Amino acid sequence: MDVFDSLTLSISVFFIAAAVIAVVGTMMASTADRLADETGLGEALMGALFLGGSTSLAGIVTSVTAAAGGHAELAISSALGGIAAQTAFLSIADLAYGKANLTHAAASVPNLMQATLLVALLAIPLMAMSGPDVSVFGIHPASFVIPAAYIFGLRLAAEAQTTPMWWPRRTAETQIDEPEAEKSDDTRLTVLWLRFAVLAALLAGAGYFVAEAGISLSMHSGLSETMVGGLFTALSTALPELVTTIAAVRRGALTLAVSGVIGGNSFDVMLVAFSDFAYRQGSIYHALAQPQIFAIALTILMTVILVLGLLRRETHGIGNISFESFLILLLYLSGFSLLFFGS
C-alpha cells in the first residue's frame, strides 16, 4: 500500500525523516560517550552494543516494514546498502580527525574482533542466497544462525577487551580508551539511560517514515527497489552512524567512533534475519537478485580492507587520510555507481 499519494509528498517526508535521524544521532553520540565513561563499560562495548544497535533502529524499522509489505529487494538493499555506507563513513571520519590516520589511532583488539565478526556474519546470508531453498514456516535456517553468531561474537569481543592476549603497539598518536575512575550516582545514570532510550525511540519512528517514503519513491519515480534501498533509504538510515562517528571523533572518543560503526554494521546483518521473519512469501534470501549478492561481496571487501588498515596502522597518509580509507571510499562510490547505471 502506498501511504503517500504523490512523489512530492514522498520526497518531503523522506528528507524530513532523514533530518530527524541526523539531529537525534548527533545527540546520541555525546550521551553514549558519557555513558561509556560513567558506567565503566568502555567505548568499545558501548559503541558495539548500545550505540551501534540503537543507531541501527531506523534501519531495522525500514527493512522490516519493507519486508512485511512484500518488498524483499528494498528490505535487503536497505540493510546491505547501510552497512556499505557506514563503512565508507569511517573514511569521512578519518578526514575529519586530522591528527593521525583513524585506523592507526583507534586500532584495538575489540575493533579487530568486531570487524572479523562482521565478515563472518556477511558470509552467512551470501551462503543462504546461493544455497538450496530451504525454510521452516517460510523462515530460512540462516535467520536463526545469524543472531546466534552475533551474540557469540559479541561475547568473544568482550573477552578480548577484558583479557586481551595481545594488543597494538602504543604510539604517540594512539588514543587509549580510559574510563573515568569515579562513576556517576544512580540518579544521574538513570537520567542518561532514559535520554538514550528516548533518542533511540525517535530514531525508530523516523525509520518507519523513511521506509514508507522509500517504497513510495520507488513506486512514483520508476526507480528499482534495489536502487532506492541501496542508496536513498540506506544513506538516510545510515545518517546516525555518520553524525555519531563525526561527533565521537571530535570528542576524541576514537574507539567509540570505530566500534559504533563496526558494531552497528554487525547488528545490521541481523536486519536480514529480521526481514526474513517479516517476509511472508517464503525465504527472503531466494527472493533476491544479483545486485544484492554484489552488495554483500563489495561490503566484505571494504571490511577486509578496513581490517588491513587497523593491522598495518599507517600513521599519516596523503591529505590526512589513510590509503585504506581512500580505497574504501573509492570502492563504495564505484560499486554503487555500477549498480545505479546498471539498474
C-alpha positions as CSV (number, residue, x, y, z in Angstrom):
1,M,0.0,0.0,0.0
2,D,1.3,3.5,-0.9
3,V,1.0,5.7,2.2
4,F,1.9,8.9,0.3
5,D,-0.1,9.7,-2.7
6,S,2.4,11.9,-4.6
7,L,6.1,12.0,-5.4
8,T,6.4,15.5,-3.9
9,L,5.0,14.3,-0.6
10,S,7.2,11.2,-0.6
11,I,10.3,13.3,-1.1
12,S,9.3,15.8,1.6
13,V,8.7,13.1,4.2
14,F,11.9,11.4,3.2
15,F,14.1,14.4,3.8
16,I,12.3,15.5,7.0
17,A,12.7,12.0,8.5
18,A,16.3,11.9,7.4
19,A,16.9,15.3,9.1
20,V,15.4,14.0,12.3
21,I,17.7,11.0,12.1
22,A,20.7,13.3,11.7
23,V,19.9,15.5,14.6
24,V,19.0,12.7,17.0
25,G,22.1,10.8,16.0
26,T,24.3,13.7,16.9
27,M,22.7,13.9,20.4
28,M,23.2,10.2,20.9
29,A,27.0,10.4,20.4
30,S,27.5,12.6,23.3
31,T,25.1,10.6,25.5
32,A,26.8,7.3,24.6
33,D,30.3,8.7,25.3
34,R,29.2,9.9,28.8
35,L,27.6,6.5,29.5
36,A,30.7,4.7,28.3
37,D,32.8,6.6,30.9
38,E,30.3,6.9,33.8
39,T,29.1,3.2,33.7
40,G,32.7,1.9,33.2
41,L,31.6,-0.2,30.2
42,G,34.2,1.4,28.0
43,E,33.9,2.9,24.5
44,A,34.3,-0.4,22.6
45,L,31.4,-2.3,24.3
46,M,29.2,0.9,24.4
47,G,29.9,1.5,20.8
48,A,29.4,-2.0,19.5
49,L,26.4,-3.0,21.6
50,F,24.4,0.1,22.6
51,L,25.3,2.8,20.2
52,G,25.7,0.5,17.2
53,G,22.4,-1.2,18.0
54,S,20.5,2.0,18.7
55,T,21.6,3.8,15.6
56,S,20.5,0.8,13.7
57,L,16.9,1.1,14.9
58,A,16.0,3.3,12.0
59,G,17.3,0.7,9.6
60,I,15.5,-2.2,11.4
61,V,12.2,-0.4,11.1
62,T,12.9,0.4,7.5
63,S,13.9,-3.1,6.4
64,V,11.2,-5.0,8.5
65,T,8.4,-2.6,7.3
66,A,9.5,-3.1,3.7
67,A,9.7,-6.9,4.1
68,A,6.3,-7.1,5.8
69,G,4.9,-5.3,2.7
70,G,6.4,-7.9,0.4
71,H,9.3,-5.6,-0.8
72,A,12.1,-8.1,-0.4
73,E,14.7,-6.2,-2.6
74,L,14.0,-2.9,-0.8
75,A,14.4,-4.5,2.6
76,I,17.7,-6.2,1.9
77,S,19.1,-3.5,-0.2
78,S,18.5,-1.0,2.6
79,A,20.3,-3.2,5.1
80,L,23.2,-4.1,2.9
81,G,23.5,-0.5,1.5
82,G,23.5,0.8,5.0
83,I,26.4,-1.4,6.0
84,A,28.5,-0.3,3.0
85,A,27.6,3.4,3.6
86,Q,28.6,3.2,7.3
87,T,31.9,1.6,6.4
88,A,32.5,4.4,3.9
89,F,31.6,6.9,6.7
90,L,34.7,5.8,8.6
91,S,36.8,7.2,5.8
92,I,35.0,10.5,6.1
93,A,35.7,10.4,9.9
94,D,39.3,9.8,9.0
95,L,39.4,13.0,7.1
96,A,37.7,14.9,10.0
97,Y,40.2,13.6,12.6
98,G,43.4,15.1,11.1
99,K,45.9,14.3,13.9
100,A,46.7,10.9,12.5
101,N,45.0,8.2,10.5
102,L,41.9,6.9,12.3
103,T,43.0,3.3,11.6
104,H,46.2,4.0,13.4
105,A,44.9,5.9,16.4
106,A,41.8,3.7,17.0
107,A,43.4,0.3,16.5
108,S,42.4,-2.1,19.2
109,V,41.7,-5.8,19.8
110,P,37.9,-5.3,20.2
111,N,37.7,-3.3,17.0
112,L,39.6,-6.0,15.1
113,M,37.4,-8.7,16.6
114,Q,34.2,-6.9,15.7
115,A,35.4,-6.4,12.1
116,T,36.2,-10.1,11.7
117,L,32.8,-10.9,13.2
118,L,31.2,-8.7,10.6
119,V,32.9,-10.6,7.7
120,A,31.7,-13.9,9.1
121,L,28.1,-12.6,9.5
122,L,28.0,-11.3,6.0
123,A,29.1,-14.7,4.7
124,I,26.0,-16.3,6.1
125,P,23.3,-14.6,4.0
126,L,25.6,-15.0,1.0
127,M,25.6,-18.7,1.5
128,A,21.9,-18.7,2.1
129,M,21.2,-16.8,-1.1
130,S,23.3,-19.2,-3.2
131,G,22.4,-22.4,-1.4
132,P,19.3,-24.7,-1.5
133,D,16.0,-23.0,-1.0
134,V,15.0,-24.5,2.4
135,S,12.8,-22.9,5.0
136,V,10.8,-23.7,8.1
137,F,7.4,-21.9,8.1
138,G,8.8,-19.6,5.5
139,I,11.9,-18.8,7.5
140,H,15.4,-19.9,6.4
141,P,17.7,-21.6,8.9
142,A,20.2,-18.8,8.3
143,S,17.9,-16.4,10.0
144,F,18.4,-18.3,13.3
145,V,22.1,-18.7,12.8
146,I,22.8,-15.0,12.3
147,P,21.6,-13.8,15.7
148,A,23.3,-16.7,17.5
149,A,26.6,-16.0,15.7
150,Y,26.2,-12.3,16.6
151,I,25.8,-12.9,20.3
152,F,28.7,-15.4,20.3
153,G,30.9,-12.9,18.5
154,L,30.0,-10.1,21.0
155,R,31.0,-12.4,23.8
156,L,34.4,-13.1,22.2
157,A,34.9,-9.3,21.7
158,A,34.0,-8.6,25.3
159,E,36.5,-11.2,26.5
160,A,39.2,-9.8,24.2
161,Q,38.6,-6.4,25.8
162,T,38.9,-7.5,29.4
163,T,41.7,-10.1,28.9
164,P,43.5,-9.5,25.6
165,M,46.1,-12.0,24.6
166,W,47.9,-9.3,22.5
167,W,47.5,-5.6,21.8
168,P,48.6,-3.0,19.2
169,R,51.8,-1.2,20.0
170,R,51.1,2.1,21.7
171,T,52.4,5.2,19.9
172,A,52.2,9.0,20.5
173,E,49.1,9.1,18.2
174,T,47.3,6.1,19.7
175,Q,44.1,7.0,21.6
176,I,43.5,4.7,24.6
177,D,40.0,4.3,26.0
178,E,40.4,5.1,29.7
179,P,37.0,5.3,31.5
180,E,36.6,7.8,34.3
181,A,37.7,6.5,37.7
182,E,34.7,7.8,39.5
183,K,31.3,6.5,38.3
184,S,28.2,8.6,38.4
185,D,25.5,8.2,41.0
186,D,22.4,6.1,40.2
187,T,20.1,9.1,39.6
188,R,22.4,10.7,37.0
189,L,22.9,7.3,35.3
190,T,19.1,6.8,35.2
191,V,18.7,10.2,33.5
192,L,21.4,9.3,30.9
193,W,19.8,5.9,30.1
194,L,16.3,7.5,29.8
195,R,17.7,10.1,27.5
196,F,19.4,7.4,25.4
197,A,16.2,5.4,25.2
198,V,14.1,8.4,24.1
199,L,16.6,9.2,21.4
200,A,16.6,5.6,20.2
201,A,12.8,5.6,20.0
202,L,12.9,8.8,17.9
203,L,15.3,7.1,15.6
204,A,12.9,4.1,15.2
205,G,10.0,6.4,14.4
206,A,12.0,8.3,11.8
207,G,13.0,4.9,10.3
208,Y,9.4,4.0,9.8
209,F,8.7,7.1,7.8
210,V,11.9,6.6,5.8
211,A,10.7,3.1,4.9
212,E,7.3,4.2,3.8
213,A,8.7,7.2,1.8
214,G,11.2,4.9,0.2
215,I,8.6,2.5,-1.0
216,S,6.5,5.4,-2.3
217,L,9.6,6.9,-4.1
218,S,10.1,3.5,-5.8
219,M,6.5,3.4,-7.0
220,H,6.2,7.0,-8.2
221,S,9.7,7.5,-9.6
222,G,10.1,4.3,-11.5
223,L,13.4,3.5,-9.8
224,S,14.1,-0.1,-8.8
225,E,13.7,-1.1,-5.2
226,T,17.4,-2.1,-5.3
227,M,18.3,1.4,-6.3
228,V,16.0,3.1,-3.8
229,G,17.0,0.8,-0.9
230,G,20.7,0.6,-1.7
231,L,21.2,4.3,-1.9
232,F,18.4,6.5,-0.7
233,T,16.9,4.7,2.3
234,A,20.3,3.1,3.1
235,L,22.1,6.5,3.2
236,S,19.3,8.2,5.2
237,T,19.1,5.4,7.8
238,A,22.9,5.3,8.0
239,L,23.0,9.1,8.9
240,P,23.1,8.3,12.6
241,E,26.3,6.4,12.2
242,L,27.8,9.3,10.2
243,V,26.9,12.0,12.7
244,T,27.7,9.9,15.7
245,T,31.0,8.9,14.2
246,I,32.0,12.5,13.4
247,A,30.8,13.7,16.8
248,A,32.7,11.0,18.6
249,V,35.9,11.8,16.7
250,R,35.6,15.5,17.6
251,R,35.2,14.5,21.2
252,G,38.4,12.4,21.0
253,A,36.4,9.2,21.6
254,L,38.0,7.3,18.7
255,T,37.3,3.8,19.9
256,L,33.6,4.7,20.3
257,A,33.6,6.1,16.8
258,V,35.1,3.0,15.1
259,S,33.3,0.4,17.3
260,G,30.0,2.2,16.8
261,V,30.2,1.8,13.1
262,I,31.6,-1.8,13.0
263,G,29.3,-2.9,15.8
264,G,26.4,-1.2,14.1
265,N,27.3,-3.0,10.8
266,S,27.3,-6.4,12.6
267,F,23.9,-5.6,14.1
268,D,22.7,-4.5,10.7
269,V,23.4,-8.0,9.3
270,M,20.6,-9.2,11.7
271,L,18.3,-6.9,9.7
272,V,18.4,-9.6,7.0
273,A,17.3,-12.2,9.5
274,F,14.5,-9.9,10.9
275,S,13.4,-9.2,7.4
276,D,13.1,-12.9,6.7
277,F,10.8,-13.3,9.7
278,A,8.6,-10.4,8.5
279,Y,8.6,-11.6,4.8
280,R,5.7,-14.0,4.5
281,Q,6.2,-15.1,0.9
282,G,8.9,-17.7,1.6
283,S,12.6,-17.3,2.3
284,I,13.6,-13.8,1.7
285,Y,17.1,-14.9,0.6
286,H,15.8,-16.6,-2.5
287,A,13.7,-13.6,-3.4
288,L,16.8,-11.5,-4.1
289,A,18.8,-10.9,-7.2
290,Q,22.3,-10.4,-8.4
291,P,22.7,-6.8,-7.2
292,Q,22.2,-7.9,-3.5
293,I,25.0,-10.6,-3.9
294,F,27.2,-7.9,-5.5
295,A,26.5,-5.6,-2.5
296,I,27.4,-8.3,0.0
297,A,30.7,-9.1,-1.8
298,L,31.5,-5.3,-2.0
299,T,30.9,-4.9,1.7
300,I,33.0,-7.9,2.6
301,L,35.9,-6.4,0.5
302,M,35.5,-3.0,2.2
303,T,35.5,-4.5,5.6
304,V,38.6,-6.6,4.9
305,I,40.4,-3.5,3.7
306,L,39.4,-1.8,7.0
307,V,40.9,-4.7,8.9
308,L,44.1,-4.4,6.9
309,G,44.2,-0.7,7.8
310,L,43.8,-1.5,11.5
311,L,46.6,-4.0,11.3
312,R,49.0,-2.0,9.1
313,R,48.4,1.2,11.1
314,E,49.8,3.8,8.7
315,T,50.4,6.9,10.9
316,H,49.8,9.6,8.2
317,G,48.6,9.3,4.6
318,I,48.1,11.7,1.8
319,G,45.7,14.5,2.6
320,N,45.2,13.3,6.2
321,I,43.6,10.0,5.1
322,S,45.0,6.5,5.1
323,F,45.4,4.5,1.9
324,E,42.8,2.1,3.2
325,S,40.3,4.8,3.8
326,F,40.8,6.2,0.3
327,L,40.4,2.7,-1.2
328,I,37.2,2.1,0.8
329,L,35.7,5.4,-0.4
330,L,36.7,4.6,-4.0
331,L,35.1,1.1,-3.8
332,Y,31.9,2.4,-2.3
333,L,31.5,5.2,-4.9
334,S,32.4,3.0,-7.9
335,G,30.5,0.0,-6.7
336,F,27.2,1.7,-6.2
337,S,27.7,3.7,-9.4
338,L,27.8,0.4,-11.2
339,L,24.6,-0.6,-9.5
340,F,23.0,2.7,-10.3
341,F,23.9,2.8,-14.0
342,G,23.4,-1.0,-14.4
343,S,19.9,-1.0,-12.9
